[in-house]
Amino acid sequence: MYAALCYQSNFRAAHTLCSYVDQKQLLYAIQAEYMSGPLRRGFYDLLIALHLESFATTMEVCKNEYIIPLTQELKDLYEDEA
């Protein structure tokens, strides 16, 4: 559900879902030795979707974006010092 909401660019609703999954609960579920494999895999996927996937997707989308300074103040701010 989190991934589907992020895919629809509804990050506010997706991050609201994060409040229902406490970090301690998630880590406990992943480290529990008696949890079955498919269930543990589901918690791993949730961890990736909550914390890593949205960041990686944002970095991938923004990698070709550049700042074009329109004023001298911005030019000075982003000027190379080398």
HTML snippet that shows the backbone in 3Dmol.js (N, CA, C, O; Angstrom):
<script src="https://3Dmol.org/build/3Dmol-min.js"></script>
<div id="view" style="width:600px;height:400px;position:relative"></div>
<script>
const pdb = `
ATOM      1  N   MET A   1       0.830  -1.185   0.000  1.00  0.00           N
ATOM      2  CA  MET A   1       0.000   0.000   0.000  1.00  0.00           C
ATOM      3  C   MET A   1       0.875   1.250   0.000  1.00  0.00           C
ATOM      4  O   MET A   1       0.592   2.218  -0.706  1.00  0.00           O
ATOM      5  N   TYR A   2       1.955   1.218   0.809  1.00  0.00           N
ATOM      6  CA  TYR A   2       2.864   2.364   0.860  1.00  0.00           C
ATOM      7  C   TYR A   2       3.453   2.639  -0.509  1.00  0.00           C
ATOM      8  O   TYR A   2       3.472   3.782  -0.965  1.00  0.00           O
ATOM      9  N   ALA A   3       3.937   1.586  -1.170  1.00  0.00           N
ATOM     10  CA  ALA A   3       4.541   1.757  -2.489  1.00  0.00           C
ATOM     11  C   ALA A   3       3.516   2.263  -3.497  1.00  0.00           C
ATOM     12  O   ALA A   3       3.840   3.091  -4.348  1.00  0.00           O
ATOM     13  N   ALA A   4       2.295   1.777  -3.408  1.00  0.00           N
ATOM     14  CA  ALA A   4       1.263   2.235  -4.333  1.00  0.00           C
ATOM     15  C   ALA A   4       0.956   3.711  -4.129  1.00  0.00           C
ATOM     16  O   ALA A   4       0.762   4.438  -5.104  1.00  0.00           O
ATOM     17  N   LEU A   5       0.908   4.165  -2.887  1.00  0.00           N
ATOM     18  CA  LEU A   5       0.655   5.580  -2.627  1.00  0.00           C
ATOM     19  C   LEU A   5       1.815   6.445  -3.092  1.00  0.00           C
ATOM     20  O   LEU A   5       1.599   7.525  -3.642  1.00  0.00           O
ATOM     21  N   CYS A   6       3.049   5.981  -2.879  1.00  0.00           N
ATOM     22  CA  CYS A   6       4.209   6.739  -3.348  1.00  0.00           C
ATOM     23  C   CYS A   6       4.223   6.810  -4.863  1.00  0.00           C
ATOM     24  O   CYS A   6       4.585   7.834  -5.442  1.00  0.00           O
ATOM     25  N   TYR A   7       3.826   5.711  -5.506  1.00  0.00           N
ATOM     26  CA  TYR A   7       3.787   5.687  -6.962  1.00  0.00           C
ATOM     27  C   TYR A   7       2.804   6.723  -7.482  1.00  0.00           C
ATOM     28  O   TYR A   7       3.014   7.306  -8.546  1.00  0.00           O
ATOM     29  N   GLN A   8       1.737   6.951  -6.738  1.00  0.00           N
ATOM     30  CA  GLN A   8       0.755   7.954  -7.123  1.00  0.00           C
ATOM     31  C   GLN A   8       1.167   9.353  -6.667  1.00  0.00           C
ATOM     32  O   GLN A   8       0.388  10.297  -6.798  1.00  0.00           O
ATOM     33  N   SER A   9       2.367   9.496  -6.141  1.00  0.00           N
ATOM     34  CA  SER A   9       2.929  10.765  -5.658  1.00  0.00           C
ATOM     35  C   SER A   9       2.166  11.333  -4.474  1.00  0.00           C
ATOM     36  O   SER A   9       2.157  12.548  -4.272  1.00  0.00           O
ATOM     37  N   ASN A  10       1.535  10.490  -3.703  1.00  0.00           N
ATOM     38  CA  ASN A  10       0.831  10.927  -2.508  1.00  0.00           C
ATOM     39  C   ASN A  10       1.712  10.622  -1.300  1.00  0.00           C
ATOM     40  O   ASN A  10       1.400   9.746  -0.494  1.00  0.00           O
ATOM     41  N   PHE A  11       2.831  11.367  -1.187  1.00  0.00           N
ATOM     42  CA  PHE A  11       3.797  11.099  -0.139  1.00  0.00           C
ATOM     43  C   PHE A  11       3.254  11.417   1.246  1.00  0.00           C
ATOM     44  O   PHE A  11       3.653  10.783   2.223  1.00  0.00           O
ATOM     45  N   ARG A  12       2.356  12.383   1.347  1.00  0.00           N
ATOM     46  CA  ARG A  12       1.795  12.725   2.661  1.00  0.00           C
ATOM     47  C   ARG A  12       1.016  11.536   3.227  1.00  0.00           C
ATOM     48  O   ARG A  12       1.189  11.177   4.392  1.00  0.00           O
ATOM     49  N   ALA A  13       0.176  10.939   2.418  1.00  0.00           N
ATOM     50  CA  ALA A  13      -0.591   9.777   2.882  1.00  0.00           C
ATOM     51  C   ALA A  13       0.321   8.584   3.127  1.00  0.00           C
ATOM     52  O   ALA A  13       0.108   7.819   4.067  1.00  0.00           O
ATOM     53  N   ALA A  14       1.330   8.424   2.290  1.00  0.00           N
ATOM     54  CA  ALA A  14       2.252   7.303   2.460  1.00  0.00           C
ATOM     55  C   ALA A  14       3.033   7.431   3.760  1.00  0.00           C
ATOM     56  O   ALA A  14       3.233   6.438   4.459  1.00  0.00           O
ATOM     57  N   HIS A  15       3.473   8.629   4.091  1.00  0.00           N
ATOM     58  CA  HIS A  15       4.226   8.813   5.327  1.00  0.00           C
ATOM     59  C   HIS A  15       3.328   8.759   6.559  1.00  0.00           C
ATOM     60  O   HIS A  15       3.807   8.485   7.660  1.00  0.00           O
ATOM     61  N   THR A  16       2.040   9.015   6.387  1.00  0.00           N
ATOM     62  CA  THR A  16       1.109   8.823   7.496  1.00  0.00           C
ATOM     63  C   THR A  16       1.047   7.346   7.868  1.00  0.00           C
ATOM     64  O   THR A  16       0.898   6.999   9.040  1.00  0.00           O
ATOM     65  N   LEU A  17       1.161   6.482   6.870  1.00  0.00           N
ATOM     66  CA  LEU A  17       1.199   5.048   7.146  1.00  0.00           C
ATOM     67  C   LEU A  17       2.405   4.667   7.989  1.00  0.00           C
ATOM     68  O   LEU A  17       2.353   3.701   8.750  1.00  0.00           O
ATOM     69  N   CYS A  18       3.494   5.422   7.858  1.00  0.00           N
ATOM     70  CA  CYS A  18       4.708   5.129   8.632  1.00  0.00           C
ATOM     71  C   CYS A  18       4.457   5.246  10.130  1.00  0.00           C
ATOM     72  O   CYS A  18       5.108   4.565  10.923  1.00  0.00           O
ATOM     73  N   SER A  19       3.521   6.101  10.524  1.00  0.00           N
ATOM     74  CA  SER A  19       3.272   6.281  11.951  1.00  0.00           C
ATOM     75  C   SER A  19       2.643   5.033  12.577  1.00  0.00           C
ATOM     76  O   SER A  19       2.692   4.861  13.795  1.00  0.00           O
ATOM     77  N   TYR A  20       2.056   4.164  11.755  1.00  0.00           N
ATOM     78  CA  TYR A  20       1.456   2.938  12.272  1.00  0.00           C
ATOM     79  C   TYR A  20       2.474   1.814  12.434  1.00  0.00           C
ATOM     80  O   TYR A  20       2.203   0.821  13.108  1.00  0.00           O
ATOM     81  N   VAL A  21       3.650   1.971  11.814  1.00  0.00           N
ATOM     82  CA  VAL A  21       4.689   0.946  11.903  1.00  0.00           C
ATOM     83  C   VAL A  21       5.870   1.547  12.643  1.00  0.00           C
ATOM     84  O   VAL A  21       6.652   2.303  12.066  1.00  0.00           O
ATOM     85  N   ASP A  22       6.000   1.212  13.915  1.00  0.00           N
ATOM     86  CA  ASP A  22       7.091   1.705  14.731  1.00  0.00           C
ATOM     87  C   ASP A  22       8.392   1.019  14.306  1.00  0.00           C
ATOM     88  O   ASP A  22       8.384  -0.155  13.937  1.00  0.00           O
ATOM     89  N   GLN A  23       9.497   1.743  14.355  1.00  0.00           N
ATOM     90  CA  GLN A  23      10.787   1.197  13.947  1.00  0.00           C
ATOM     91  C   GLN A  23      11.173  -0.009  14.802  1.00  0.00           C
ATOM     92  O   GLN A  23      11.701  -0.993  14.286  1.00  0.00           O
ATOM     93  N   LYS A  24      10.915   0.066  16.093  1.00  0.00           N
ATOM     94  CA  LYS A  24      11.247  -1.052  16.982  1.00  0.00           C
ATOM     95  C   LYS A  24      10.438  -2.295  16.626  1.00  0.00           C
ATOM     96  O   LYS A  24      10.959  -3.410  16.657  1.00  0.00           O
ATOM     97  N   GLN A  25       9.167  -2.102  16.289  1.00  0.00           N
ATOM     98  CA  GLN A  25       8.329  -3.233  15.903  1.00  0.00           C
ATOM     99  C   GLN A  25       8.848  -3.880  14.623  1.00  0.00           C
ATOM    100  O   GLN A  25       8.891  -5.105  14.508  1.00  0.00           O
ATOM    101  N   LEU A  26       9.235  -3.058  13.677  1.00  0.00           N
ATOM    102  CA  LEU A  26       9.718  -3.566  12.399  1.00  0.00           C
ATOM    103  C   LEU A  26      11.023  -4.339  12.570  1.00  0.00           C
ATOM    104  O   LEU A  26      11.181  -5.424  12.010  1.00  0.00           O
ATOM    105  N   LEU A  27      11.954  -3.785  13.339  1.00  0.00           N
ATOM    106  CA  LEU A  27      13.226  -4.469  13.565  1.00  0.00           C
ATOM    107  C   LEU A  27      13.034  -5.760  14.359  1.00  0.00           C
ATOM    108  O   LEU A  27      13.715  -6.753  14.103  1.00  0.00           O
ATOM    109  N   TYR A  28      12.111  -5.749  15.320  1.00  0.00           N
ATOM    110  CA  TYR A  28      11.829  -6.970  16.079  1.00  0.00           C
ATOM    111  C   TYR A  28      11.283  -8.056  15.154  1.00  0.00           C
ATOM    112  O   TYR A  28      11.686  -9.216  15.240  1.00  0.00           O
ATOM    113  N   ALA A  29      10.371  -7.673  14.276  1.00  0.00           N
ATOM    114  CA  ALA A  29       9.773  -8.648  13.364  1.00  0.00           C
ATOM    115  C   ALA A  29      10.814  -9.238  12.419  1.00  0.00           C
ATOM    116  O   ALA A  29      10.761 -10.428  12.108  1.00  0.00           O
ATOM    117  N   ILE A  30      11.752  -8.425  11.964  1.00  0.00           N
ATOM    118  CA  ILE A  30      12.784  -8.913  11.051  1.00  0.00           C
ATOM    119  C   ILE A  30      13.750  -9.849  11.769  1.00  0.00           C
ATOM    120  O   ILE A  30      14.220 -10.823  11.179  1.00  0.00           O
ATOM    121  N   GLN A  31      14.051  -9.567  13.035  1.00  0.00           N
ATOM    122  CA  GLN A  31      15.033 -10.355  13.775  1.00  0.00           C
ATOM    123  C   GLN A  31      14.430 -11.546  14.522  1.00  0.00           C
ATOM    124  O   GLN A  31      15.170 -12.354  15.083  1.00  0.00           O
ATOM    125  N   ALA A  32      13.107 -11.669  14.539  1.00  0.00           N
ATOM    126  CA  ALA A  32      12.464 -12.769  15.270  1.00  0.00           C
ATOM    127  C   ALA A  32      12.828 -14.104  14.624  1.00  0.00           C
ATOM    128  O   ALA A  32      12.618 -14.299  13.427  1.00  0.00           O
ATOM    129  N   GLU A  33      13.373 -15.015  15.418  1.00  0.00           N
ATOM    130  CA  GLU A  33      13.858 -16.286  14.873  1.00  0.00           C
ATOM    131  C   GLU A  33      12.737 -17.258  14.536  1.00  0.00           C
ATOM    132  O   GLU A  33      12.949 -18.196  13.767  1.00  0.00           O
ATOM    133  N   TYR A  34      11.552 -17.054  15.094  1.00  0.00           N
ATOM    134  CA  TYR A  34      10.448 -17.980  14.847  1.00  0.00           C
ATOM    135  C   TYR A  34       9.497 -17.499  13.756  1.00  0.00           C
ATOM    136  O   TYR A  34       8.473 -18.137  13.513  1.00  0.00           O
ATOM    137  N   MET A  35       9.811 -16.401  13.102  1.00  0.00           N
ATOM    138  CA  MET A  35       8.939 -15.886  12.052  1.00  0.00           C
ATOM    139  C   MET A  35       9.207 -16.641  10.750  1.00  0.00           C
ATOM    140  O   MET A  35      10.357 -16.914  10.407  1.00  0.00           O
ATOM    141  N   SER A  36       8.145 -16.969  10.037  1.00  0.00           N
ATOM    142  CA  SER A  36       8.299 -17.725   8.791  1.00  0.00           C
ATOM    143  C   SER A  36       8.969 -16.874   7.713  1.00  0.00           C
ATOM    144  O   SER A  36       8.942 -15.645   7.776  1.00  0.00           O
ATOM    145  N   GLY A  37       9.560 -17.529   6.739  1.00  0.00           N
ATOM    146  CA  GLY A  37      10.312 -16.853   5.685  1.00  0.00           C
ATOM    147  C   GLY A  37       9.511 -15.839   4.878  1.00  0.00           C
ATOM    148  O   GLY A  37       9.956 -14.701   4.726  1.00  0.00           O
ATOM    149  N   PRO A  38       8.336 -16.216   4.354  1.00  0.00           N
ATOM    150  CA  PRO A  38       7.567 -15.252   3.558  1.00  0.00           C
ATOM    151  C   PRO A  38       7.124 -14.026   4.366  1.00  0.00           C
ATOM    152  O   PRO A  38       7.102 -12.909   3.850  1.00  0.00           O
ATOM    153  N   LEU A  39       6.776 -14.245   5.622  1.00  0.00           N
ATOM    154  CA  LEU A  39       6.371 -13.121   6.464  1.00  0.00           C
ATOM    155  C   LEU A  39       7.557 -12.202   6.750  1.00  0.00           C
ATOM    156  O   LEU A  39       7.425 -10.978   6.729  1.00  0.00           O
ATOM    157  N   ARG A  40       8.718 -12.807   7.016  1.00  0.00           N
ATOM    158  CA  ARG A  40       9.935 -12.020   7.245  1.00  0.00           C
ATOM    159  C   ARG A  40      10.289 -11.227   5.984  1.00  0.00           C
ATOM    160  O   ARG A  40      10.695 -10.068   6.069  1.00  0.00           O
ATOM    161  N   ARG A  41      10.134 -11.855   4.818  1.00  0.00           N
ATOM    162  CA  ARG A  41      10.417 -11.181   3.544  1.00  0.00           C
ATOM    163  C   ARG A  41       9.483  -9.979   3.359  1.00  0.00           C
ATOM    164  O   ARG A  41       9.895  -8.936   2.851  1.00  0.00           O
ATOM    165  N   GLY A  42       8.241 -10.135   3.770  1.00  0.00           N
ATOM    166  CA  GLY A  42       7.297  -9.023   3.688  1.00  0.00           C
ATOM    167  C   GLY A  42       7.725  -7.844   4.541  1.00  0.00           C
ATOM    168  O   GLY A  42       7.578  -6.694   4.128  1.00  0.00           O
ATOM    169  N   PHE A  43       8.256  -8.117   5.731  1.00  0.00           N
ATOM    170  CA  PHE A  43       8.741  -7.037   6.590  1.00  0.00           C
ATOM    171  C   PHE A  43       9.995  -6.386   6.016  1.00  0.00           C
ATOM    172  O   PHE A  43      10.173  -5.173   6.131  1.00  0.00           O
ATOM    173  N   TYR A  44      10.872  -7.191   5.393  1.00  0.00           N
ATOM    174  CA  TYR A  44      12.034  -6.610   4.717  1.00  0.00           C
ATOM    175  C   TYR A  44      11.593  -5.681   3.588  1.00  0.00           C
ATOM    176  O   TYR A  44      12.126  -4.583   3.432  1.00  0.00           O
ATOM    177  N   ASP A  45      10.607  -6.137   2.799  1.00  0.00           N
ATOM    178  CA  ASP A  45      10.103  -5.305   1.704  1.00  0.00           C
ATOM    179  C   ASP A  45       9.487  -4.014   2.227  1.00  0.00           C
ATOM    180  O   ASP A  45       9.646  -2.955   1.620  1.00  0.00           O
ATOM    181  N   LEU A  46       8.786  -4.100   3.349  1.00  0.00           N
ATOM    182  CA  LEU A  46       8.203  -2.906   3.959  1.00  0.00           C
ATOM    183  C   LEU A  46       9.293  -1.942   4.412  1.00  0.00           C
ATOM    184  O   LEU A  46       9.178  -0.734   4.209  1.00  0.00           O
ATOM    185  N   LEU A  47      10.351  -2.474   5.026  1.00  0.00           N
ATOM    186  CA  LEU A  47      11.467  -1.640   5.461  1.00  0.00           C
ATOM    187  C   LEU A  47      12.101  -0.915   4.275  1.00  0.00           C
ATOM    188  O   LEU A  47      12.390   0.279   4.356  1.00  0.00           O
ATOM    189  N   ILE A  48      12.315  -1.630   3.188  1.00  0.00           N
ATOM    190  CA  ILE A  48      12.895  -1.021   1.991  1.00  0.00           C
ATOM    191  C   ILE A  48      11.964   0.044   1.433  1.00  0.00           C
ATOM    192  O   ILE A  48      12.415   1.129   1.068  1.00  0.00           O
ATOM    193  N   ALA A  49      10.672  -0.250   1.363  1.00  0.00           N
ATOM    194  CA  ALA A  49       9.719   0.713   0.814  1.00  0.00           C
ATOM    195  C   ALA A  49       9.606   1.959   1.684  1.00  0.00           C
ATOM    196  O   ALA A  49       9.470   3.067   1.164  1.00  0.00           O
ATOM    197  N   LEU A  50       9.663   1.789   3.003  1.00  0.00           N
ATOM    198  CA  LEU A  50       9.502   2.932   3.900  1.00  0.00           C
ATOM    199  C   LEU A  50      10.713   3.846   3.913  1.00  0.00           C
ATOM    200  O   LEU A  50      10.568   5.067   3.964  1.00  0.00           O
ATOM    201  N   HIS A  51      11.906   3.269   3.866  1.00  0.00           N
ATOM    202  CA  HIS A  51      13.090   4.077   4.139  1.00  0.00           C
ATOM    203  C   HIS A  51      14.049   4.240   2.971  1.00  0.00           C
ATOM    204  O   HIS A  51      14.750   5.250   2.908  1.00  0.00           O
ATOM    205  N   LEU A  52      14.111   3.307   2.059  1.00  0.00           N
ATOM    206  CA  LEU A  52      15.141   3.369   1.030  1.00  0.00           C
ATOM    207  C   LEU A  52      14.613   3.667  -0.370  1.00  0.00           C
ATOM    208  O   LEU A  52      15.219   4.435  -1.116  1.00  0.00           O
ATOM    209  N   GLU A  53      13.491   3.062  -0.721  1.00  0.00           N
ATOM    210  CA  GLU A  53      13.016   3.132  -2.094  1.00  0.00           C
ATOM    211  C   GLU A  53      12.640   4.547  -2.522  1.00  0.00           C
ATOM    212  O   GLU A  53      12.986   4.968  -3.626  1.00  0.00           O
ATOM    213  N   SER A  54      11.942   5.283  -1.669  1.00  0.00           N
ATOM    214  CA  SER A  54      11.532   6.635  -2.060  1.00  0.00           C
ATOM    215  C   SER A  54      12.741   7.547  -2.221  1.00  0.00           C
ATOM    216  O   SER A  54      12.763   8.388  -3.119  1.00  0.00           O
ATOM    217  N   PHE A  55      13.754   7.391  -1.357  1.00  0.00           N
ATOM    218  CA  PHE A  55      14.970   8.195  -1.472  1.00  0.00           C
ATOM    219  C   PHE A  55      15.709   7.870  -2.761  1.00  0.00           C
ATOM    220  O   PHE A  55      16.144   8.774  -3.475  1.00  0.00           O
ATOM    221  N   ALA A  56      15.852   6.581  -3.062  1.00  0.00           N
ATOM    222  CA  ALA A  56      16.562   6.171  -4.276  1.00  0.00           C
ATOM    223  C   ALA A  56      15.827   6.637  -5.526  1.00  0.00           C
ATOM    224  O   ALA A  56      16.459   7.074  -6.488  1.00  0.00           O
ATOM    225  N   THR A  57      14.509   6.550  -5.523  1.00  0.00           N
ATOM    226  CA  THR A  57      13.728   7.001  -6.674  1.00  0.00           C
ATOM    227  C   THR A  57      13.867   8.501  -6.868  1.00  0.00           C
ATOM    228  O   THR A  57      14.017   8.969  -7.997  1.00  0.00           O
ATOM    229  N   THR A  58      13.820   9.259  -5.784  1.00  0.00           N
ATOM    230  CA  THR A  58      13.981  10.711  -5.875  1.00  0.00           C
ATOM    231  C   THR A  58      15.347  11.078  -6.419  1.00  0.00           C
ATOM    232  O   THR A  58      15.459  11.968  -7.262  1.00  0.00           O
ATOM    233  N   MET A  59      16.388  10.405  -5.952  1.00  0.00           N
ATOM    234  CA  MET A  59      17.738  10.678  -6.447  1.00  0.00           C
ATOM    235  C   MET A  59      17.856  10.339  -7.928  1.00  0.00           C
ATOM    236  O   MET A  59      18.516  11.060  -8.676  1.00  0.00           O
ATOM    237  N   GLU A  60      17.228   9.259  -8.356  1.00  0.00           N
ATOM    238  CA  GLU A  60      17.276   8.851  -9.761  1.00  0.00           C
ATOM    239  C   GLU A  60      16.560   9.865 -10.652  1.00  0.00           C
ATOM    240  O   GLU A  60      17.047  10.204 -11.731  1.00  0.00           O
ATOM    241  N   VAL A  61      15.413  10.342 -10.202  1.00  0.00           N
ATOM    242  CA  VAL A  61      14.639  11.297 -10.991  1.00  0.00           C
ATOM    243  C   VAL A  61      15.350  12.643 -11.082  1.00  0.00           C
ATOM    244  O   VAL A  61      15.285  13.307 -12.116  1.00  0.00           O
ATOM    245  N   CYS A  62      16.021  13.047 -10.021  1.00  0.00           N
ATOM    246  CA  CYS A  62      16.634  14.379  -9.955  1.00  0.00           C
ATOM    247  C   CYS A  62      18.083  14.419 -10.432  1.00  0.00           C
ATOM    248  O   CYS A  62      18.707  15.479 -10.379  1.00  0.00           O
ATOM    249  N   LYS A  63      18.634  13.302 -10.893  1.00  0.00           N
ATOM    250  CA  LYS A  63      20.059  13.288 -11.213  1.00  0.00           C
ATOM    251  C   LYS A  63      20.425  14.170 -12.400  1.00  0.00           C
ATOM    252  O   LYS A  63      21.580  14.579 -12.522  1.00  0.00           O
ATOM    253  N   ASN A  64      19.479  14.470 -13.269  1.00  0.00           N
ATOM    254  CA  ASN A  64      19.762  15.305 -14.434  1.00  0.00           C
ATOM    255  C   ASN A  64      19.229  16.727 -14.294  1.00  0.00           C
ATOM    256  O   ASN A  64      19.157  17.461 -15.279  1.00  0.00           O
ATOM    257  N   GLU A  65      18.861  17.114 -13.094  1.00  0.00           N
ATOM    258  CA  GLU A  65      18.372  18.467 -12.871  1.00  0.00           C
ATOM    259  C   GLU A  65      19.532  19.372 -12.484  1.00  0.00           C
ATOM    260  O   GLU A  65      20.419  18.979 -11.726  1.00  0.00           O
ATOM    261  N   TYR A  66      19.514  20.566 -13.007  1.00  0.00           N
ATOM    262  CA  TYR A  66      20.576  21.525 -12.736  1.00  0.00           C
ATOM    263  C   TYR A  66      19.968  22.848 -12.295  1.00  0.00           C
ATOM    264  O   TYR A  66      18.838  23.179 -12.654  1.00  0.00           O
ATOM    265  N   ILE A  67      20.722  23.587 -11.522  1.00  0.00           N
ATOM    266  CA  ILE A  67      20.290  24.913 -11.086  1.00  0.00           C
ATOM    267  C   ILE A  67      20.849  25.929 -12.067  1.00  0.00           C
ATOM    268  O   ILE A  67      22.058  25.984 -12.295  1.00  0.00           O
ATOM    269  N   ILE A  68      19.981  26.718 -12.635  1.00  0.00           N
ATOM    270  CA  ILE A  68      20.411  27.775 -13.545  1.00  0.00           C
ATOM    271  C   ILE A  68      20.271  29.090 -12.795  1.00  0.00           C
ATOM    272  O   ILE A  68      19.157  29.560 -12.566  1.00  0.00           O
ATOM    273  N   PRO A  69      21.388  29.683 -12.414  1.00  0.00           N
ATOM    274  CA  PRO A  69      21.321  30.935 -11.653  1.00  0.00           C
ATOM    275  C   PRO A  69      20.844  32.085 -12.532  1.00  0.00           C
ATOM    276  O   PRO A  69      21.388  32.323 -13.610  1.00  0.00           O
ATOM    277  N   LEU A  70      19.832  32.788 -12.066  1.00  0.00           N
ATOM    278  CA  LEU A  70      19.269  33.898 -12.825  1.00  0.00           C
ATOM    279  C   LEU A  70      19.738  35.249 -12.315  1.00  0.00           C
ATOM    280  O   LEU A  70      19.634  36.246 -13.031  1.00  0.00           O
ATOM    281  N   THR A  71      20.242  35.302 -11.114  1.00  0.00           N
ATOM    282  CA  THR A  71      20.730  36.563 -10.559  1.00  0.00           C
ATOM    283  C   THR A  71      22.195  36.402 -10.177  1.00  0.00           C
ATOM    284  O   THR A  71      22.700  35.285 -10.066  1.00  0.00           O
ATOM    285  N   GLN A  72      22.863  37.518  -9.982  1.00  0.00           N
ATOM    286  CA  GLN A  72      24.271  37.477  -9.608  1.00  0.00           C
ATOM    287  C   GLN A  72      24.458  36.816  -8.243  1.00  0.00           C
ATOM    288  O   GLN A  72      25.453  36.130  -8.010  1.00  0.00           O
ATOM    289  N   GLU A  73      23.504  37.027  -7.351  1.00  0.00           N
ATOM    290  CA  GLU A  73      23.581  36.419  -6.020  1.00  0.00           C
ATOM    291  C   GLU A  73      23.593  34.891  -6.111  1.00  0.00           C
ATOM    292  O   GLU A  73      24.373  34.232  -5.423  1.00  0.00           O
ATOM    293  N   LEU A  74      22.728  34.331  -6.961  1.00  0.00           N
ATOM    294  CA  LEU A  74      22.709  32.885  -7.147  1.00  0.00           C
ATOM    295  C   LEU A  74      23.955  32.397  -7.874  1.00  0.00           C
ATOM    296  O   LEU A  74      24.463  31.315  -7.579  1.00  0.00           O
ATOM    297  N   LYS A  75      24.448  33.184  -8.818  1.00  0.00           N
ATOM    298  CA  LYS A  75      25.681  32.809  -9.516  1.00  0.00           C
ATOM    299  C   LYS A  75      26.837  32.716  -8.534  1.00  0.00           C
ATOM    300  O   LYS A  75      27.647  31.792  -8.609  1.00  0.00           O
ATOM    301  N   ASP A  76      26.915  33.666  -7.618  1.00  0.00           N
ATOM    302  CA  ASP A  76      27.985  33.649  -6.619  1.00  0.00           C
ATOM    303  C   ASP A  76      27.835  32.466  -5.662  1.00  0.00           C
ATOM    304  O   ASP A  76      28.827  31.895  -5.208  1.00  0.00           O
ATOM    305  N   LEU A  77      26.600  32.111  -5.363  1.00  0.00           N
ATOM    306  CA  LEU A  77      26.336  31.022  -4.433  1.00  0.00           C
ATOM    307  C   LEU A  77      26.784  29.673  -4.998  1.00  0.00           C
ATOM    308  O   LEU A  77      27.319  28.842  -4.264  1.00  0.00           O
ATOM    309  N   TYR A  78      26.569  29.454  -6.290  1.00  0.00           N
ATOM    310  CA  TYR A  78      26.871  28.163  -6.905  1.00  0.00           C
ATOM    311  C   TYR A  78      28.146  28.174  -7.740  1.00  0.00           C
ATOM    312  O   TYR A  78      28.384  27.238  -8.503  1.00  0.00           O
ATOM    313  N   GLU A  79      28.949  29.186  -7.615  1.00  0.00           N
ATOM    314  CA  GLU A  79      30.178  29.284  -8.387  1.00  0.00           C
ATOM    315  C   GLU A  79      31.232  28.339  -7.817  1.00  0.00           C
ATOM    316  O   GLU A  79      31.369  28.209  -6.601  1.00  0.00           O
ATOM    317  N   ASP A  80      31.971  27.684  -8.706  1.00  0.00           N
ATOM    318  CA  ASP A  80      33.060  26.804  -8.270  1.00  0.00           C
ATOM    319  C   ASP A  80      34.189  27.632  -7.699  1.00  0.00           C
ATOM    320  O   ASP A  80      34.539  28.686  -8.231  1.00  0.00           O
ATOM    321  N   GLU A  81      34.763  27.138  -6.595  1.00  0.00           N
ATOM    322  CA  GLU A  81      35.861  27.859  -5.956  1.00  0.00           C
ATOM    323  C   GLU A  81      37.209  27.461  -6.529  1.00  0.00           C
ATOM    324  O   GLU A  81      38.218  28.079  -6.190  1.00  0.00           O
ATOM    325  N   ALA A  82      37.259  26.463  -7.376  1.00  0.00           N
ATOM    326  CA  ALA A  82      38.534  25.966  -7.913  1.00  0.00           C
ATOM    327  C   ALA A  82      39.118  26.837  -8.973  1.00  0.00           C
ATOM    328  O   ALA A  82      40.185  26.531  -9.505  1.00  0.00           O
TER     329      ALA A  82
END
`;
const viewer = $3Dmol.createViewer("view");
viewer.addModel(pdb, "pdb");
viewer.setStyle({}, {cartoon: {color: "spectrum"}});
viewer.zoomTo();
viewer.render();
</script>
